[in-house]
Amino acid sequence: MISAQPKGWREALAFYTQRRLLIIFLFGVASGYPWLMIGSSMSAWLNEIGINRTSIGYFGAVFAAYSVNFLWSPLIDRVRLPFMHKWLGQRRSWILLCQLGIAFGCFHLASVDLAEGLRYAAMVALFIAVCSATQDIGIDAYRIDSIGENEARVQSAAAAMATAGWWTGYGAIGAIPFFLSDLPGWDWPLIYQGMAAFMLVLTVGVWLAREPQTARRALQLESEHKYQRIARARPGKTLALTLLSAVFITSALLAWNFLPGVLSAISAWALWQLVLLTLIIRLLVQLHLEQAPAGEPLSDSADNTAATAIKRSHRMIAWIMVTMIEPIYEFFNRNGVRMALTVLLFITLFKVGEAFLGRMSIVFYQEIGFTNTDIAIFSKLMNWWVTILFALIGSYVNMRLGIIKGLIIGGSAMALSNLLFAGLAVVGPDKSLFVIAVISDGFTSAWSTVAFVAFISLLANRAFTATQYALMASLGTLGRTLLGTYSGAMVDWLDGNWALFFLLTTVMVIPSLLLLWTIRHRIYALENENNQRQATADFERDEAAAAKRNEQ
């Protein structure tokens, strides 16, 4: 049995090369790879055909799919895909379906004339983003389900492997298109065809993985029984809550129409969503406070036709409530409204500065004089191994420092590293400074990302892993997507003053760190609880091993 907290390099090597962690790494590659299709490669392609910086920034609005994927995340938990579920199981079947959709979308994008059909290309990119965001739900749920509840420390290692895999897909493999684009005979449509083919190769991870076994279904059925009793006792309020929830979700799914950039539309939509959410929370609290009569859910007997019809309506409402509402209610009820809102706001703001830098980095490198080959070597390949190395080191350190210290140190260093890019903007295309900036950015980003993912995983309830994790991860992406969309417009507003732009991205992390400081004691308590559970599990494992040795 491999220790959950390795000591020494040999034990650490065995620990990080567990089959389940290697599968998580491979899924991480598949998770990061689509960002290349609609991110840096797309930015370079658009820039080379003469699309202005503001439009390139607005094109990033397709990443909004990652911000709202929590809305359909419960479907990945509960809907079984025909045929595929029997072969692969719940998690792997959804992951494979999404990977096939990404490959199809990328291949089709290669046939689009971006100069003439930019809007249509954006729609295809949005399709890729939706498939990728859905794949991320399945992959994140697979990662958390693969780690036992009594293995809290292993979540940090799993986060490191996922981060290392993501950067392998986005960084290492992402360097290849930039190398090819500088070679004769290679254009971006041909490169995108090759990228689509490689996405099919990455489906091998699905076949190598083992479907995790959990008690998720039993826990969800328990919640369904509760809502069946509530629906039977309070039919009017339950129906109203169901309809309001449907309107809220529909409005959120249509939110991408407001992007990019119409502030009045975004403000009106946000106010409308806030009103709906307030009504939903009020009704939900009332239903839970008005004690529904206890007892078993309606019988499965078909003797009474009327009772059977009522039972079906109860089941339908209960399914909707457990799928869409209960995960959010459970999160707020378990943490308290103040704590929950603070956590969600921190998640939204933590990586905004990094998003501004990331969205405009390729344009910045090209404008100050670096070639695509330089970008491939330094920004992609070098950043790749730096990220992998420090993601693993960061996870090892975080297991000892704790999540709060890891987030504060990593977040502060991540922000300060942007100052090196400001220096690069002043100096020009200096390769030595470029190397220092890339290494610093990769190190700090990896450390903060591992701590961030472990932080979210710590807060997710195992009964609603996919939904709660997707909700928090989506909010993190929301800040990067909505605000990062304006990165190009900010550079234009600053008249191309890249140094000032990177200086502003440095101070963007301060509000989120202040929020984190206010909830540090609650997170410390959660960490101590998990550490005690881990210690108990380690003790029981050692006792069982000793007993087995004595028997032999």
C-alpha positions in Angstrom: 0.0 0.0 0.0 1.4 3.4 -1.0 1.5 6.0 1.7 -0.8 9.0 1.3 2.0 11.3 2.3 5.2 10.0 0.8 8.6 10.5 2.4 11.8 10.4 0.4 12.2 10.5 -3.4 11.6 6.8 -4.0 8.4 6.7 -2.2 7.3 10.0 -3.8 8.1 8.6 -7.3 6.0 5.5 -6.5 3.2 7.7 -5.1 2.9 10.0 -8.2 3.1 7.1 -10.6 0.0 5.3 -9.3 -2.2 4.1 -12.1 -5.1 6.4 -11.1 -2.8 9.4 -11.0 -1.3 8.6 -14.4 -4.8 8.3 -15.8 -5.7 11.7 -14.3 -2.6 13.1 -16.0 -3.7 11.7 -19.4 -7.2 13.1 -18.9 -5.6 16.4 -18.0 -3.9 16.4 -21.4 -7.2 15.9 -23.1 -8.7 18.7 -21.0 -6.0 21.3 -21.9 -5.7 20.4 -25.6 -9.0 22.1 -26.8 -7.9 25.4 -25.2 -5.2 25.4 -27.9 -7.8 25.1 -30.7 -9.9 28.1 -29.5 -7.1 30.0 -27.6 -3.5 30.7 -28.5 -3.6 29.0 -31.9 -6.8 30.8 -32.8 -5.3 34.1 -31.6 -2.2 33.6 -33.8 -4.3 32.7 -36.8 -6.6 35.7 -36.4 -3.7 38.1 -35.8 -1.9 36.8 -38.9 -4.9 37.4 -41.2 -5.2 41.0 -39.9 -8.0 40.8 -37.4 -7.7 43.7 -34.9 -6.8 43.2 -31.2 -10.3 44.1 -29.9 -11.9 41.5 -32.1 -9.4 38.9 -31.0 -10.2 39.7 -27.4 -13.9 39.5 -28.1 -13.4 36.1 -29.8 -12.5 34.8 -26.4 -16.2 35.1 -25.4 -16.6 31.5 -26.6 -14.8 30.5 -23.3 -18.1 31.6 -21.6 -19.1 27.9 -22.1 -16.6 27.0 -19.3 -18.3 29.6 -17.1 -21.8 28.1 -17.3 -21.1 24.4 -17.7 -22.3 23.9 -14.1 -25.8 24.4 -15.5 -25.7 21.1 -17.3 -23.2 19.3 -15.0 -25.9 17.3 -13.2 -26.8 15.6 -16.5 -23.3 14.1 -16.5 -24.0 12.7 -13.1 -27.5 11.3 -13.8 -28.2 10.8 -17.5 -26.9 7.5 -18.9 -25.9 7.6 -22.6 -27.5 4.8 -24.6 -25.1 1.9 -25.5 -22.0 3.8 -24.4 -22.9 3.5 -20.7 -22.9 -0.3 -20.7 -19.5 -0.4 -22.3 -17.7 2.4 -20.4 -19.8 3.5 -17.4 -21.1 7.0 -16.5 -17.9 9.0 -16.4 -16.0 7.5 -19.3 -19.0 7.5 -21.7 -19.5 11.2 -21.3 -15.8 11.9 -21.7 -15.6 9.9 -24.9 -18.7 11.5 -26.4 -17.2 15.0 -25.8 -13.8 14.1 -27.2 -15.4 13.0 -30.4 -17.4 16.2 -30.6 -14.2 18.3 -30.1 -12.4 16.4 -32.9 -15.4 17.0 -35.3 -15.6 20.7 -34.4 -11.8 21.2 -34.9 -11.8 19.5 -38.3 -14.8 21.6 -39.4 -13.1 24.8 -38.2 -10.2 24.0 -40.6 -12.6 24.5 -43.6 -13.9 27.9 -42.5 -12.6 31.1 -44.1 -12.0 33.2 -41.0 -11.6 36.5 -42.9 -15.0 36.2 -44.5 -16.9 34.1 -41.9 -15.6 35.2 -38.5 -19.0 35.0 -36.9 -19.6 31.5 -38.2 -16.1 30.5 -37.0 -16.9 31.8 -33.6 -20.0 29.6 -33.5 -17.9 26.5 -34.4 -15.4 27.5 -31.7 -18.3 27.8 -29.3 -19.3 24.3 -30.1 -15.8 23.1 -29.4 -15.9 25.1 -26.1 -19.2 23.5 -25.1 -17.9 20.0 -25.8 -14.6 20.8 -24.0 -16.4 22.3 -21.0 -18.6 19.2 -20.7 -15.6 17.0 -21.0 -14.1 18.9 -18.1 -17.1 18.1 -15.9 -16.7 14.4 -16.5 -12.9 14.5 -16.0 -13.1 16.5 -12.8 -15.8 14.2 -11.4 -13.7 11.2 -12.4 -10.6 12.7 -10.6 -12.5 13.4 -7.4 -14.4 10.0 -7.5 -11.1 8.2 -8.0 -9.7 9.5 -4.7 -11.3 8.1 -1.5 -12.9 10.5 1.1 -10.3 9.2 3.6 -7.5 10.2 1.2 -7.7 14.0 1.6 -4.0 14.6 1.0 -4.1 12.7 -2.3 -6.4 15.3 -3.7 -3.5 17.7 -3.8 -1.4 15.2 -5.8 -4.4 14.5 -8.1 -4.7 18.3 -8.7 -1.0 18.4 -9.5 -1.3 15.6 -12.1 -4.4 17.2 -13.6 -2.5 20.6 -13.8 0.6 18.9 -15.3 -1.6 17.1 -17.8 -3.5 20.2 -18.8 -0.3 22.1 -19.5 1.1 19.2 -21.4 -2.0 19.4 -23.7 -2.0 23.2 -23.9 1.7 23.9 -23.6 3.9 21.1 -24.9 1.5 19.8 -27.6 0.5 23.4 -28.1 4.0 24.3 -29.3 3.7 22.0 -32.3 1.3 24.3 -34.3 3.6 27.3 -33.9 6.6 25.3 -35.1 4.6 24.1 -38.1 3.2 27.5 -39.0 6.8 28.8 -39.7 7.5 25.9 -42.0 6.8 26.1 -45.8 3.7 24.3 -47.0 1.9 24.5 -43.6 -1.0 26.9 -43.1 -3.4 27.1 -40.3 -6.3 25.1 -41.9 -3.9 22.2 -42.5 -2.6 22.5 -38.9 -6.1 22.4 -37.5 -6.8 19.2 -39.5 -3.8 17.6 -37.8 -5.0 18.9 -34.4 -8.4 17.2 -34.9 -6.7 13.9 -35.7 -4.6 14.1 -32.5 -7.7 14.7 -30.5 -8.9 11.2 -31.6 -5.6 9.8 -30.5 -6.2 11.2 -27.0 -9.4 9.1 -26.6 -7.0 6.3 -25.6 -7.3 7.6 -22.1 -10.9 6.5 -21.9 -10.1 2.9 -22.8 -7.2 2.7 -20.3 -9.2 4.2 -17.4 -11.3 2.2 -14.9 -14.7 3.5 -14.0 -14.7 4.7 -10.3 -17.2 3.0 -8.0 -19.0 5.4 -5.6 -22.1 5.6 -3.4 -23.3 8.7 -5.3 -26.5 7.1 -6.7 -27.7 5.9 -3.2 -27.1 9.4 -1.8 -29.0 11.0 -4.6 -31.9 8.6 -4.2 -32.1 9.6 -0.5 -32.4 13.2 -1.5 -35.1 12.3 -4.1 -37.2 10.6 -1.5 -37.0 13.7 0.6 -38.2 15.9 -2.2 -41.0 13.4 -3.1 -42.4 13.9 0.4 -42.0 17.7 0.1 -43.7 17.7 -3.3 -46.6 15.6 -1.9 -47.0 18.0 1.1 -46.5 21.3 -0.7 -47.4 20.9 -4.4 -48.0 24.5 -5.2 -44.7 25.9 -3.8 -42.8 23.0 -5.2 -44.2 23.6 -8.7 -43.4 27.3 -8.5 -39.9 26.5 -7.4 -39.4 24.1 -10.3 -40.7 26.6 -12.8 -38.5 29.4 -11.4 -35.5 27.2 -11.6 -36.2 26.3 -15.2 -36.4 30.0 -16.1 -33.2 30.8 -14.2 -31.3 28.0 -16.0 -32.7 29.0 -19.4 -31.7 32.6 -18.8 -28.2 31.6 -17.8 -27.8 29.3 -20.9 -28.7 32.3 -23.1 -26.3 34.6 -21.4 -23.6 34.2 -24.0 -25.8 36.3 -26.4 -24.8 39.3 -24.2 -21.1 38.7 -24.8 -19.0 40.5 -25.7 -19.1 43.9 -24.2 -22.6 45.3 -23.9 -22.5 46.5 -20.3 -26.1 47.6 -20.1 -27.3 44.2 -21.4 -25.0 42.3 -19.0 -26.2 44.5 -16.0 -29.9 44.0 -16.8 -29.3 40.2 -17.2 -27.4 40.0 -13.9 -30.2 41.9 -12.1 -32.8 39.6 -13.6 -30.8 36.5 -12.5 -30.4 37.9 -9.0 -34.1 38.5 -8.6 -34.8 34.9 -9.8 -32.2 33.5 -7.5 -33.6 35.4 -4.5 -37.1 34.0 -5.2 -35.7 30.5 -5.6 -33.7 30.6 -2.3 -36.7 32.1 -0.5 -39.0 29.3 -1.7 -36.4 26.6 -1.0 -35.8 27.8 2.5 -39.6 27.9 3.2 -40.0 24.3 1.9 -37.3 23.0 4.2 -38.5 25.0 7.2 -42.1 23.9 6.8 -41.4 20.4 8.0 -42.7 18.0 5.4 -44.3 14.9 6.9 -41.7 12.2 7.4 -42.2 8.7 6.0 -41.4 6.5 3.1 -41.9 7.8 -0.5 -45.0 6.6 -2.3 -45.1 2.8 -2.9 -44.1 1.2 -6.1 -47.4 -0.7 -6.2 -49.5 -0.1 -9.3 -52.8 -1.1 -7.5 -54.0 2.4 -7.3 -53.9 4.3 -10.6 -54.4 7.8 -9.1 -51.7 7.1 -6.5 -49.4 5.9 -9.3 -50.0 9.1 -11.4 -49.3 11.3 -8.4 -46.2 9.3 -7.6 -44.9 9.9 -11.2 -45.4 13.6 -10.8 -43.6 13.5 -7.5 -40.7 11.6 -9.0 -40.4 14.0 -11.9 -40.3 17.0 -9.6 -38.0 15.3 -7.2 -35.6 14.4 -10.0 -35.5 18.0 -11.2 -35.0 19.4 -7.7 -32.2 17.0 -6.8 -30.5 17.5 -10.1 -30.6 21.3 -10.3 -31.4 22.7 -6.8 -30.3 20.4 -4.0 -26.5 20.6 -4.8 -26.6 24.4 -4.5 -28.9 24.3 -1.4 -26.6 21.8 0.3 -23.5 23.9 -0.4 -25.1 27.0 1.2 -26.7 25.1 4.0 -23.5 23.3 5.0 -21.2 26.4 4.8 -23.6 29.2 5.7 -24.6 32.0 3.4 -21.8 34.4 4.3 -19.1 31.8 4.0 -20.5 30.4 0.8 -20.8 33.8 -0.9 -17.3 34.7 0.2 -15.9 31.5 -1.2 -17.7 32.0 -4.5 -16.6 35.6 -4.8 -13.0 34.6 -4.1 -13.1 31.8 -6.7 -14.5 34.3 -9.3 -11.7 36.9 -8.7 -8.7 34.8 -7.9 -7.3 34.4 -11.5 -8.6 37.5 -13.3 -5.1 39.0 -13.6 -3.7 35.8 -15.0 -6.6 35.7 -17.6 -5.9 39.2 -18.8 -2.2 38.2 -19.3 -3.0 34.9 -21.0 -5.6 36.2 -23.4 -3.2 38.8 -24.8 0.1 37.1 -24.3 0.5 35.7 -27.9 -0.4 39.1 -29.4 2.0 40.8 -27.0 4.9 38.4 -28.0 4.2 38.9 -31.7 4.0 42.7 -31.5 7.2 43.2 -29.6 9.1 41.1 -32.2 9.2 37.4 -31.2 8.7 34.9 -34.0 6.2 32.0 -33.8 9.2 29.7 -33.3 10.3 31.7 -30.3 6.8 31.6 -28.9 6.7 27.8 -29.4 10.1 27.2 -27.6 9.8 29.6 -24.7 6.1 30.2 -24.1 4.9 26.6 -24.9 7.7 24.0 -24.5 9.6 25.8 -21.6 6.4 26.7 -19.8 5.3 23.1 -20.1 8.1 21.4 -18.2 8.3 24.3 -15.7 4.6 23.9 -15.0 4.8 20.1 -14.6 7.8 20.3 -12.3 6.5 23.0 -10.0 2.9 21.6 -10.0 4.3 18.4 -8.5 6.6 20.3 -6.1 3.7 22.6 -5.3 1.4 19.7 -4.4 4.1 18.2 -2.2 4.6 21.5 -0.4 0.9 22.2 -0.1 0.4 18.9 1.7 2.6 20.3 4.4 1.8 24.0 4.4 -2.0 23.6 3.9 -4.3 25.1 1.3 -4.6 28.6 2.7 -0.9 29.3 2.9 -0.5 27.7 -0.5 -3.1 29.9 -2.0 -1.8 33.1 -0.4 1.8 32.5 -1.3 1.1 31.1 -4.8 -1.4 33.9 -5.6 0.9 36.7 -4.5 3.8 35.2 -6.4 1.6 34.7 -9.5 0.6 38.4 -9.5 4.2 39.7 -8.9 5.5 37.6 -11.8 3.4 39.8 -14.2 5.9 42.6 -13.5 8.5 40.7 -15.4 6.3 40.9 -18.5 6.0 44.7 -17.9 9.8 44.8 -17.9 9.8 42.8 -21.1 7.5 45.4 -22.7 9.9 48.1 -21.8 13.1 46.3 -22.9 11.8 44.6 -26.0 12.4 41.1 -27.5 15.1 40.1 -25.0 15.2 36.3 -25.0 17.0 36.1 -21.6 14.3 38.2 -19.9 11.7 36.2 -21.8 13.0 33.0 -20.3 13.0 34.4 -16.8 9.5 35.7 -17.2 8.2 32.4 -18.6 9.8 30.3 -15.9 8.5 32.7 -13.2 5.0 32.7 -14.6 5.0 28.9 -15.0 6.2 28.3 -11.5 3.8 30.7 -9.8 0.8 29.7 -12.0 1.4 26.0 -11.3 1.7 26.4 -7.5 -1.5 28.6 -7.3 -3.5 26.4 -9.7 -2.7 23.2 -7.6 -3.7 24.9 -4.4 -6.8 26.4 -6.1 -8.0 23.0 -7.5 -7.4 21.3 -4.1 -9.3 24.1 -2.4 -12.4 23.5 -4.6 -12.2 19.8 -4.2 -12.1 20.2 -0.4 -15.4 22.1 -0.5 -17.3 19.7 -2.8 -19.8 17.3 -1.2 -19.4 13.7 -2.5 -23.1 13.3 -3.1 -23.0 16.1 -5.7 -19.3 16.1 -6.8 -19.8 17.0 -10.4 -22.3 19.7 -9.9 -20.7 21.5 -6.9 -17.2 21.3 -8.4 -18.4 22.4 -11.8 -20.3 25.3 -10.1 -17.1 26.6 -8.4 -14.8 25.9 -11.3 -17.3 27.7 -13.6 -17.3 30.8 -11.4 -13.5 30.8 -11.5 -13.7 30.6 -15.3 -16.4 33.3 -15.3 -14.1 35.9 -13.9 -11.4 35.0 -16.4 -13.8 34.9 -19.3 -16.1 37.9 -18.8 -13.4 40.3 -17.7 -10.6 38.7 -19.8 -12.7 39.4 -22.9 -11.9 43.1 -22.4 -8.2 42.5 -22.3 -7.7 43.6 -26.0 -9.9 46.6 -25.5 -7.9 47.6 -22.4 -4.6 47.5 -24.4 -6.2 49.6 -27.1 -7.5 52.0 -24.4 -4.0 52.3 -23.0 -2.7 53.1 -26.6 -0.7 49.9 -26.7 1.1 50.6 -23.4 1.9 47.0 -22.5 3.9 47.8 -19.4 1.0 49.6 -17.8 -1.3 46.8 -18.8 0.8 44.2 -17.0 1.1 46.4 -14.0 -2.7 46.6 -13.7 -2.9 42.8 -14.0 -0.6 42.6 -11.0 -2.9 44.4 -8.6 -6.0 42.5 -9.7 -5.3 39.6 -7.3 -5.4 41.8 -4.1 -9.3 41.7 -3.6 -9.4 37.9 -3.8 -6.6 37.4 -1.3 -8.4 39.7 1.2 -11.5 37.6 0.8 -9.5 34.5 1.4 -8.0 35.9 4.6 -11.5 36.5 6.0 -12.5 32.8 5.7 -9.1 31.2 6.6 -10.3 29.9 10.0 -13.1 27.9 8.5 -10.8 26.4 5.8 -8.3 25.5 8.5 -11.1 23.6 10.4 -12.0 21.7 7.2 -8.3 20.8 6.6 -7.9 19.6 10.2 -11.1 17.5 9.9 -9.8 15.8 6.7 -6.3 15.4 8.2 -7.8 13.6 11.2 -9.8 11.4 8.8 -6.7 10.7 6.9 -4.7 9.8 10.0 -7.5 7.4 11.1 -7.4 5.8 7.7 -3.6 5.5 7.8 -3.7 3.9 11.3 -6.4 1.4 10.2 -4.3 0.5 7.1 -1.2 0.0 9.1 -3.1 -2.1 11.7 -4.5 -4.3 8.9 -1.1 -4.7 7.4 0.4 -5.7 10.7 -2.3 -8.2 11.4 -1.8 -9.7 8.0 1.9 -10.0 8.6 1.3 -11.7 11.9 -1.1 -14.2 10.3 1.6 -15.1 7.8 
